């Protein structure tokens, strides 16, 4: 997902443009043909996919770095609470990798 196309395109790359996030996810799901689709991005994109119930799981990588500014990941979400179930947790020297399944209501 991007708001602007890249400055240069690689020859073998494929870019698909969608009018909104829902169509982008639907297109990626169809192209994946039964395989997983990953959505990677900053807080704004993650908030959108969580609010739209467009994902089944949430993978967080928590690194020992504190930034002084930026968007908070779990702000601006709908009031509806979501239950998360921890599926896996892997600790490494550089980060804690957490995978949660999002329970549907």
Buried (B, 14 or more C-beta within 10 A) or exposed (E): BEEEEEEEEEEEEEEEEEEEBEEBBBBBBEEEEEEEBEBEEEBEBBBBBBEEEBBEEBBBEEEEEEEEEEEEBEEEBEEEEBEBEEEEEEEEEEBEBBBBBBEEE
